Amino acid sequence: MKFAQRIQNIQPSMTLAISAKAQSLKEQGIDVIGFGAGEPDFATPENIKQAAIEAIQNNETHYTNVSGTNALKDAIIEKFDRDNGLAYERNQIVVSCGAKHSFYNLAQVLWDTGDEVIIPAPYWVSYPDMVILANASPVIVDTDQSSGFKITAEQLQKAITTKTRAVVLNSPSNPTGSAYTKNELEALAEVILKNKLLVISDEIYEKIIFDDFEHVSIASLSEELKQSTVVINGASKCFAMTGWRIGYLAANADIVSAISKLQGQSTSNPTSIAQAASVEALSGKQSPAEIQKMVVEFKKRRDTLMDRYAKIEGVSCYQPVGSFYSFPDFSGLHGKLWNGRTLNGSLDIAEFLLEEAKVALVPGIAFGADNNQRLSFATSMEKIKEGMDRIESALKSLHA
């Protein structure tokens, strides 16, 4: 079978692959603790589920407008106004089958052969591959723990060429849990506007923040910047609705029109029932309290992990201010011996911990950072403590 070159140019999602491998081992009866989850381990709130049931009972089970129902678009518009101080019209909103679908659609309508898109590393695994699928080139700019894993204005300016079309920002970040302050965004905004770039602002984790950190959307800094920004968000993370597959973006009407045309020839509308549930998620009076319950628990888990990392020789970790991920640096263990084999990178460390500790992590190389591992704390406190016990025990078995 001959396959198209485009599919040969990309890699499978390593986060999904790790989760699948851990699940396969569990099905074989092996007790594996998985830290790979990219979704909250909470149930979708009852009011949201009830809204979906009512939609079914009311026969809201047919095609909707390709770009989303007016009811959901209005709820999204209200959300942007309430939470971000941003004003949009219906023709500036398009609802898709998850925030990943939103980014994919955007890449397909905006970029072509020869275009460059700047992506700070560590990055969410799918950004580069979706740029490649659009025949464009991802330009990776490395950041590290010393800068809070955030790109600076100077780094951004240095990466720009005549082929640069856009820069991707993910705040709060998957995989690092870092987030940009208003001052940091203002510095980046100067470079973006001076070079007439589009900024893709992925804000899917905006509500999962800790330590009184204030989330700021870069689009809210000025009207000029708003015109140069595509904001991506969705219901998946904040409302524990990953399986419902609802994402959305806000942009100028021309971009939204192009995406709607593409979506009309691919998926058509997102599921009508999930859209009805998402109206309740965004507008329901219970939603802020439900989100806060999750955030309180996530912070407890984060704090436990940070305490444990601090006690492991050779491991350090930036303290995440958002999301439900930690991204510890295991490079202090590189060069250690395991069964006569030298551990030289994140793949080796991940394999060692899966084999010896029966703990599944996602290797940092999947995110463009080979010194690190991603550990999601979207799992129970009991599993976090047991998993860290196993990791500590396994690491003590390594030899210099």
TILUM-385863 format. One record per residue (C-alpha): x, y, z; residue in three letters; residue number from 0; chain. Coordinates in nm, 2 decimals, always signed. Example, Ala and Ser with C-alpha at 12.3 -4.5 7.8 and 13.67 -1.06 7.14 Angstrom:
% TILUM-385863
X; Y; Z; rest; nr; kette
+1.23; -0.45; +0.78; ala; 0; A
+1.37; -0.11; +0.71; ser; 1; A
//
This chain:
% TILUM-385863
X; Y; Z; rest; nr; kette
+0.00; +0.00; +0.00; met; 0; A
+0.14; +0.34; -0.10; lys; 1; A
+0.06; +0.62; +0.14; phe; 2; A
+0.05; +0.99; +0.08; ala; 3; A
+0.37; +1.18; +0.17; gln; 4; A
+0.19; +1.40; +0.41; arg; 5; A
+0.11; +1.11; +0.65; ile; 6; A
+0.47; +0.99; +0.63; gln; 7; A
+0.60; +1.33; +0.73; asn; 8; A
+0.44; +1.33; +1.07; ile; 9; A
+0.48; +1.12; +1.39; gln; 10; A
+0.21; +0.94; +1.60; pro; 11; A
+0.10; +1.13; +1.91; ser; 12; A
+0.34; +1.01; +2.18; met; 13; A
+0.10; +1.11; +2.46; thr; 14; A
-0.17; +0.89; +2.32; leu; 15; A
+0.08; +0.61; +2.25; ala; 16; A
+0.20; +0.61; +2.61; ile; 17; A
-0.16; +0.61; +2.75; ser; 18; A
-0.24; +0.32; +2.51; ala; 19; A
+0.07; +0.12; +2.62; lys; 20; A
-0.01; +0.17; +2.99; ala; 21; A
-0.37; +0.06; +2.93; gln; 22; A
-0.25; -0.25; +2.74; ser; 23; A
-0.03; -0.35; +3.03; leu; 24; A
-0.32; -0.30; +3.27; lys; 25; A
-0.54; -0.52; +3.06; glu; 26; A
-0.27; -0.79; +3.09; gln; 27; A
-0.31; -0.77; +3.47; gly; 28; A
+0.01; -0.56; +3.53; ile; 29; A
-0.03; -0.29; +3.79; asp; 30; A
+0.08; +0.02; +3.61; val; 31; A
+0.03; +0.37; +3.74; ile; 32; A
-0.01; +0.61; +3.45; gly; 33; A
+0.09; +0.98; +3.47; phe; 34; A
+0.02; +1.03; +3.10; gly; 35; A
-0.34; +1.15; +3.12; ala; 36; A
-0.42; +1.47; +2.94; gly; 37; A
-0.76; +1.51; +3.08; glu; 38; A
-0.92; +1.58; +3.42; pro; 39; A
-1.00; +1.27; +3.62; asp; 40; A
-1.33; +1.43; +3.74; phe; 41; A
-1.68; +1.36; +3.61; ala; 42; A
-1.85; +1.61; +3.39; thr; 43; A
-2.06; +1.83; +3.62; pro; 44; A
-2.43; +1.71; +3.66; glu; 45; A
-2.58; +2.03; +3.53; asn; 46; A
-2.39; +1.99; +3.20; ile; 47; A
-2.49; +1.62; +3.17; lys; 48; A
-2.85; +1.71; +3.24; gln; 49; A
-2.84; +1.98; +2.96; ala; 50; A
-2.73; +1.71; +2.72; ala; 51; A
-3.01; +1.47; +2.83; ile; 52; A
-3.27; +1.75; +2.78; glu; 53; A
-3.13; +1.82; +2.43; ala; 54; A
-3.18; +1.46; +2.34; ile; 55; A
-3.53; +1.46; +2.48; gln; 56; A
-3.60; +1.78; +2.29; asn; 57; A
-3.48; +1.62; +1.97; asn; 58; A
-3.18; +1.85; +1.93; glu; 59; A
-3.01; +1.56; +1.75; thr; 60; A
-2.98; +1.69; +1.39; his; 61; A
-2.74; +1.89; +1.19; tyr; 62; A
-2.66; +2.24; +1.31; thr; 63; A
-2.50; +2.53; +1.14; asn; 64; A
-2.15; +2.41; +1.03; val; 65; A
-1.97; +2.66; +1.25; ser; 66; A
-2.19; +2.60; +1.56; gly; 67; A
-2.53; +2.69; +1.69; thr; 68; A
-2.62; +3.05; +1.76; asn; 69; A
-2.69; +2.96; +2.12; ala; 70; A
-2.34; +2.83; +2.17; leu; 71; A
-2.18; +3.11; +1.98; lys; 72; A
-2.36; +3.36; +2.20; asp; 73; A
-2.25; +3.17; +2.51; ala; 74; A
-1.89; +3.19; +2.38; ile; 75; A
-1.92; +3.56; +2.30; ile; 76; A
-2.05; +3.62; +2.66; glu; 77; A
-1.76; +3.41; +2.80; lys; 78; A
-1.50; +3.62; +2.61; phe; 79; A
-1.66; +3.94; +2.73; asp; 80; A
-1.70; +3.83; +3.09; arg; 81; A
-1.36; +3.65; +3.14; asp; 82; A
-1.13; +3.82; +2.90; asn; 83; A
-1.27; +4.17; +2.82; gly; 84; A
-1.30; +4.07; +2.45; leu; 85; A
-1.58; +4.16; +2.22; ala; 86; A
-1.67; +3.94; +1.92; tyr; 87; A
-1.96; +3.89; +1.69; glu; 88; A
-2.11; +3.56; +1.58; arg; 89; A
-1.92; +3.58; +1.24; asn; 90; A
-1.60; +3.58; +1.44; gln; 91; A
-1.66; +3.25; +1.62; ile; 92; A
-1.63; +2.89; +1.49; val; 93; A
-1.70; +2.58; +1.69; val; 94; A
-1.51; +2.26; +1.61; ser; 95; A
-1.46; +1.91; +1.73; cys; 96; A
-1.22; +2.00; +2.01; gly; 97; A
-0.95; +2.26; +2.03; ala; 98; A
-0.71; +2.03; +1.85; lys; 99; A
-0.95; +2.04; +1.55; his; 100; A
-0.96; +2.42; +1.58; ser; 101; A
-0.58; +2.44; +1.54; phe; 102; A
-0.58; +2.19; +1.26; tyr; 103; A
-0.84; +2.38; +1.07; asn; 104; A
-0.65; +2.70; +1.12; leu; 105; A
-0.33; +2.56; +0.99; ala; 106; A
-0.51; +2.42; +0.68; gln; 107; A
-0.66; +2.76; +0.58; val; 108; A
-0.37; +2.99; +0.67; leu; 109; A
-0.04; +2.82; +0.58; trp; 110; A
+0.12; +2.68; +0.27; asp; 111; A
+0.46; +2.56; +0.13; thr; 112; A
+0.73; +2.79; +0.23; gly; 113; A
+0.55; +2.95; +0.53; asp; 114; A
+0.71; +2.94; +0.87; glu; 115; A
+0.54; +2.92; +1.21; val; 116; A
+0.73; +2.99; +1.53; ile; 117; A
+0.66; +2.74; +1.81; ile; 118; A
+0.84; +2.78; +2.15; pro; 119; A
+0.96; +2.45; +2.30; ala; 120; A
+0.86; +2.27; +2.51; pro; 121; A
+0.54; +2.26; +2.30; tyr; 122; A
+0.22; +2.06; +2.29; trp; 123; A
+0.30; +1.75; +2.08; val; 124; A
+0.06; +1.82; +1.79; ser; 125; A
+0.16; +2.18; +1.70; tyr; 126; A
+0.46; +2.10; +1.48; pro; 127; A
+0.29; +1.81; +1.30; asp; 128; A
-0.02; +2.01; +1.22; met; 129; A
+0.20; +2.28; +1.08; val; 130; A
+0.38; +2.02; +0.87; ile; 131; A
+0.04; +1.88; +0.75; leu; 132; A
-0.02; +2.22; +0.61; ala; 133; A
+0.31; +2.19; +0.41; asn; 134; A
+0.45; +2.47; +0.62; ala; 135; A
+0.76; +2.46; +0.84; ser; 136; A
+0.76; +2.47; +1.22; pro; 137; A
+1.05; +2.69; +1.36; val; 138; A
+1.13; +2.57; +1.71; ile; 139; A
+1.26; +2.81; +1.96; val; 140; A
+1.40; +2.65; +2.27; asp; 141; A
+1.32; +2.77; +2.62; thr; 142; A
+1.43; +2.62; +2.95; asp; 143; A
+1.35; +2.61; +3.32; gln; 144; A
+1.55; +2.92; +3.40; ser; 145; A
+1.31; +3.14; +3.20; ser; 146; A
+1.00; +2.95; +3.32; gly; 147; A
+0.98; +2.78; +2.98; phe; 148; A
+0.87; +3.11; +2.82; lys; 149; A
+1.00; +3.27; +2.50; ile; 150; A
+1.14; +3.62; +2.53; thr; 151; A
+1.08; +3.91; +2.30; ala; 152; A
+1.45; +3.89; +2.19; glu; 153; A
+1.42; +3.52; +2.11; gln; 154; A
+1.10; +3.59; +1.91; leu; 155; A
+1.26; +3.87; +1.71; gln; 156; A
+1.57; +3.66; +1.63; lys; 157; A
+1.35; +3.37; +1.50; ala; 158; A
+1.15; +3.59; +1.25; ile; 159; A
+1.23; +3.57; +0.88; thr; 160; A
+1.06; +3.70; +0.57; thr; 161; A
+0.87; +3.36; +0.56; lys; 162; A
+0.73; +3.39; +0.92; thr; 163; A
+0.36; +3.40; +0.92; arg; 164; A
+0.26; +3.33; +1.29; ala; 165; A
+0.38; +3.25; +1.64; val; 166; A
+0.21; +3.00; +1.87; val; 167; A
+0.16; +3.08; +2.24; leu; 168; A
+0.01; +2.83; +2.48; asn; 169; A
-0.06; +2.98; +2.82; ser; 170; A
-0.10; +2.81; +3.06; pro; 171; A
+0.12; +2.55; +2.89; ser; 172; A
+0.10; +2.19; +2.82; asn; 173; A
+0.35; +2.03; +2.91; pro; 174; A
+0.52; +2.27; +3.15; thr; 175; A
+0.24; +2.44; +3.34; gly; 176; A
+0.41; +2.78; +3.28; ser; 177; A
+0.21; +3.09; +3.19; ala; 178; A
+0.29; +3.44; +3.06; tyr; 179; A
+0.23; +3.75; +3.28; thr; 180; A
+0.08; +4.06; +3.13; lys; 181; A
+0.42; +4.23; +3.12; asn; 182; A
+0.57; +3.94; +2.93; glu; 183; A
+0.28; +3.94; +2.68; leu; 184; A
+0.32; +4.31; +2.63; glu; 185; A
+0.69; +4.27; +2.54; ala; 186; A
+0.60; +3.99; +2.29; leu; 187; A
+0.32; +4.20; +2.15; ala; 188; A
+0.56; +4.48; +2.04; glu; 189; A
+0.75; +4.23; +1.83; val; 190; A
+0.44; +4.07; +1.69; ile; 191; A
+0.29; +4.40; +1.58; leu; 192; A
+0.62; +4.54; +1.45; lys; 193; A
+0.66; +4.24; +1.23; asn; 194; A
+0.29; +4.21; +1.13; lys; 195; A
+0.26; +3.85; +1.26; leu; 196; A
-0.04; +3.65; +1.35; leu; 197; A
-0.04; +3.51; +1.71; val; 198; A
-0.22; +3.19; +1.78; ile; 199; A
-0.31; +3.20; +2.15; ser; 200; A
-0.41; +2.85; +2.29; asp; 201; A
-0.58; +2.93; +2.62; glu; 202; A
-0.75; +2.59; +2.68; ile; 203; A
-0.61; +2.58; +3.04; tyr; 204; A
-0.70; +2.94; +3.13; glu; 205; A
-0.92; +2.84; +3.43; lys; 206; A
-0.68; +2.59; +3.58; ile; 207; A
-0.44; +2.83; +3.75; ile; 208; A
-0.28; +2.84; +4.10; phe; 209; A
-0.12; +3.08; +4.35; asp; 210; A
-0.34; +3.38; +4.25; asp; 211; A
-0.18; +3.39; +3.90; phe; 212; A
-0.39; +3.61; +3.67; glu; 213; A
-0.45; +3.48; +3.33; his; 214; A
-0.44; +3.74; +3.06; val; 215; A
-0.53; +3.69; +2.69; ser; 216; A
-0.28; +3.85; +2.46; ile; 217; A
-0.58; +3.96; +2.24; ala; 218; A
-0.70; +4.18; +2.52; ser; 219; A
-0.40; +4.41; +2.53; leu; 220; A
-0.52; +4.63; +2.24; ser; 221; A
-0.76; +4.64; +1.95; glu; 222; A
-0.48; +4.62; +1.71; glu; 223; A
-0.34; +4.31; +1.87; leu; 224; A
-0.69; +4.15; +1.89; lys; 225; A
-0.71; +4.19; +1.51; gln; 226; A
-0.37; +4.00; +1.49; ser; 227; A
-0.47; +3.72; +1.73; thr; 228; A
-0.66; +3.39; +1.70; val; 229; A
-0.78; +3.27; +2.04; val; 230; A
-0.83; +2.90; +2.08; ile; 231; A
-1.02; +2.75; +2.37; asn; 232; A
-1.27; +2.48; +2.44; gly; 233; A
-1.48; +2.29; +2.69; ala; 234; A
-1.25; +1.99; +2.74; ser; 235; A
-1.02; +2.08; +3.03; lys; 236; A
-1.21; +2.33; +3.25; cys; 237; A
-1.53; +2.14; +3.25; phe; 238; A
-1.40; +1.78; +3.23; ala; 239; A
-1.56; +1.74; +2.89; met; 240; A
-1.27; +1.59; +2.69; thr; 241; A
-1.49; +1.32; +2.53; gly; 242; A
-1.76; +1.57; +2.43; trp; 243; A
-1.52; +1.72; +2.17; arg; 244; A
-1.61; +2.08; +2.17; ile; 245; A
-1.34; +2.35; +2.09; gly; 246; A
-1.38; +2.69; +1.95; tyr; 247; A
-1.18; +2.99; +1.82; leu; 248; A
-1.23; +3.36; +1.78; ala; 249; A
-1.07; +3.55; +1.50; ala; 250; A
-1.14; +3.80; +1.23; asn; 251; A
-1.44; +3.72; +1.01; ala; 252; A
-1.23; +3.63; +0.71; asp; 253; A
-1.04; +3.36; +0.90; ile; 254; A
-1.36; +3.22; +1.05; val; 255; A
-1.53; +3.22; +0.71; ser; 256; A
-1.24; +3.02; +0.56; ala; 257; A
-1.25; +2.77; +0.85; ile; 258; A
-1.62; +2.73; +0.81; ser; 259; A
-1.58; +2.65; +0.45; lys; 260; A
-1.32; +2.39; +0.53; leu; 261; A
-1.52; +2.24; +0.81; gln; 262; A
-1.82; +2.22; +0.58; gly; 263; A
-1.62; +1.98; +0.35; gln; 264; A
-1.48; +1.77; +0.64; ser; 265; A
-1.66; +1.72; +0.97; thr; 266; A
-1.95; +1.95; +0.92; ser; 267; A
-2.09; +2.06; +1.26; asn; 268; A
-1.97; +1.94; +1.60; pro; 269; A
-2.22; +1.71; +1.77; thr; 270; A
-2.55; +1.89; +1.84; ser; 271; A
-2.59; +1.74; +2.18; ile; 272; A
-2.24; +1.83; +2.29; ala; 273; A
-2.30; +2.19; +2.17; gln; 274; A
-2.62; +2.21; +2.39; ala; 275; A
-2.42; +2.08; +2.69; ala; 276; A
-2.15; +2.34; +2.62; ser; 277; A
-2.40; +2.62; +2.64; val; 278; A
-2.47; +2.51; +2.99; glu; 279; A
-2.10; +2.47; +3.07; ala; 280; A
-2.02; +2.82; +2.97; leu; 281; A
-2.34; +2.99; +3.10; ser; 282; A
-2.45; +2.78; +3.40; gly; 283; A
-2.44; +2.93; +3.74; lys; 284; A
-2.28; +2.62; +3.88; gln; 285; A
-1.98; +2.62; +3.65; ser; 286; A
-1.74; +2.86; +3.85; pro; 287; A
-1.79; +2.65; +4.16; ala; 288; A
-1.73; +2.32; +3.98; glu; 289; A
-1.41; +2.45; +3.82; ile; 290; A
-1.29; +2.58; +4.16; gln; 291; A
-1.34; +2.24; +4.31; lys; 292; A
-1.11; +2.09; +4.05; met; 293; A
-0.85; +2.36; +4.08; val; 294; A
-0.83; +2.32; +4.46; val; 295; A
-0.77; +1.95; +4.42; glu; 296; A
-0.52; +2.00; +4.14; phe; 297; A
-0.32; +2.24; +4.35; lys; 298; A
-0.30; +1.99; +4.64; lys; 299; A
-0.17; +1.73; +4.40; arg; 300; A
+0.08; +1.97; +4.24; arg; 301; A
+0.21; +2.06; +4.59; asp; 302; A
+0.26; +1.70; +4.68; thr; 303; A
+0.45; +1.63; +4.36; leu; 304; A
+0.67; +1.94; +4.41; met; 305; A
+0.76; +1.82; +4.76; asp; 306; A
+0.85; +1.48; +4.63; arg; 307; A
+1.06; +1.61; +4.34; tyr; 308; A
+1.26; +1.82; +4.59; ala; 309; A
+1.37; +1.51; +4.77; lys; 310; A
+1.50; +1.32; +4.46; ile; 311; A
+1.87; +1.37; +4.38; glu; 312; A
+1.92; +1.44; +4.02; gly; 313; A
+1.57; +1.57; +3.96; val; 314; A
+1.44; +1.93; +3.95; ser; 315; A
+1.11; +2.08; +3.85; cys; 316; A
+0.97; +2.41; +3.76; tyr; 317; A
+0.66; +2.48; +3.98; gln; 318; A
+0.36; +2.50; +3.74; pro; 319; A
+0.13; +2.79; +3.78; val; 320; A
-0.14; +2.64; +3.56; gly; 321; A
-0.27; +2.33; +3.38; ser; 322; A
-0.24; +1.98; +3.55; phe; 323; A
+0.11; +1.89; +3.43; tyr; 324; A
+0.45; +1.89; +3.58; ser; 325; A
+0.76; +1.87; +3.37; phe; 326; A
+1.06; +1.76; +3.59; pro; 327; A
+1.41; +1.76; +3.46; asp; 328; A
+1.57; +1.41; +3.49; phe; 329; A
+1.90; +1.50; +3.31; ser; 330; A
+2.09; +1.46; +3.64; gly; 331; A
+2.03; +1.09; +3.59; leu; 332; A
+2.17; +1.07; +3.24; his; 333; A
+2.48; +0.85; +3.23; gly; 334; A
+2.35; +0.62; +3.50; lys; 335; A
+2.35; +0.24; +3.43; leu; 336; A
+2.05; +0.02; +3.41; trp; 337; A
+2.11; -0.35; +3.33; asn; 338; A
+2.44; -0.26; +3.17; gly; 339; A
+2.27; +0.00; +2.96; arg; 340; A
+2.34; +0.38; +2.98; thr; 341; A
+2.04; +0.61; +3.02; leu; 342; A
+2.10; +0.89; +2.78; asn; 343; A
+1.77; +1.07; +2.73; gly; 344; A
+1.40; +1.09; +2.80; ser; 345; A
+1.31; +0.78; +2.61; leu; 346; A
+1.56; +0.58; +2.81; asp; 347; A
+1.43; +0.72; +3.14; ile; 348; A
+1.07; +0.66; +3.05; ala; 349; A
+1.14; +0.30; +2.94; glu; 350; A
+1.34; +0.23; +3.26; phe; 351; A
+1.06; +0.36; +3.48; leu; 352; A
+0.79; +0.17; +3.29; leu; 353; A
+0.99; -0.15; +3.31; glu; 354; A
+1.13; -0.12; +3.67; glu; 355; A
+0.87; +0.09; +3.85; ala; 356; A
+0.56; +0.01; +3.64; lys; 357; A
+0.50; +0.39; +3.61; val; 358; A
+0.41; +0.54; +3.27; ala; 359; A
+0.54; +0.89; +3.20; leu; 360; A
+0.56; +1.08; +2.87; val; 361; A
+0.91; +1.14; +2.75; pro; 362; A
+1.01; +1.50; +2.71; gly; 363; A
+1.14; +1.45; +2.36; ile; 364; A
+0.78; +1.44; +2.25; ala; 365; A
+0.75; +1.80; +2.35; phe; 366; A
+1.09; +1.91; +2.22; gly; 367; A
+1.28; +1.88; +2.56; ala; 368; A
+1.48; +1.56; +2.59; asp; 369; A
+1.59; +1.63; +2.95; asn; 370; A
+1.24; +1.61; +3.09; asn; 371; A
+0.94; +1.39; +3.15; gln; 372; A
+0.58; +1.50; +3.17; arg; 373; A
+0.38; +1.38; +3.47; leu; 374; A
+0.01; +1.47; +3.47; ser; 375; A
-0.14; +1.52; +3.81; phe; 376; A
-0.49; +1.45; +3.67; ala; 377; A
-0.50; +1.14; +3.87; thr; 378; A
-0.58; +1.06; +4.24; ser; 379; A
-0.36; +1.16; +4.53; met; 380; A
-0.33; +0.79; +4.62; glu; 381; A
-0.19; +0.71; +4.28; lys; 382; A
+0.05; +1.01; +4.29; ile; 383; A
+0.20; +0.90; +4.62; lys; 384; A
+0.23; +0.54; +4.51; glu; 385; A
+0.37; +0.63; +4.18; gly; 386; A
+0.63; +0.86; +4.33; met; 387; A
+0.72; +0.59; +4.58; asp; 388; A
+0.79; +0.35; +4.29; arg; 389; A
+0.99; +0.61; +4.10; ile; 390; A
+1.21; +0.69; +4.40; glu; 391; A
+1.27; +0.32; +4.47; ser; 392; A
+1.36; +0.25; +4.11; ala; 393; A
+1.60; +0.54; +4.08; leu; 394; A
+1.79; +0.41; +4.38; lys; 395; A
+1.87; +0.09; +4.19; ser; 396; A
+2.06; +0.29; +3.92; leu; 397; A
+2.44; +0.28; +3.92; his; 398; A
+2.68; +0.55; +3.83; ala; 399; A
//
